[in-house]
């Protein structure tokens, strides 16, 4: 397994399995003969809950994530007609974030959602 693939897999894993998954993936890389990359992977820190949620949105709700990026770019370009679509994209991602947190048995608190 390549380092980049291992990182992608790691950040898609459930948060409560992060450390276990990191050790497993580092072991695979080490067994493949790349001790330096295994050590590099082993040093990656467990992300805060808000960053983990954003990762899950990126990997599992990509269409909604891309819609947010697209509408944000349109607004930066001065296209104010994108405002409603931008608000809608934020609302959809927020709903997905609530579901991600709920499914993972984490509290979907207002504080966490603001950080997302």
Buried (B, 14 or more C-beta within 10 A) or exposed (E): BEBEEBBEBBBBBEBEEBEEBBEBBBEBBBEEEBEEBBEBBBEBEEBEBBBBBBBBBBEEBEEBBEBBEBBBEBBEEEEEEBEEBBEBBBEBBBEBBBBBBEEBEBEBEEEBBEEB
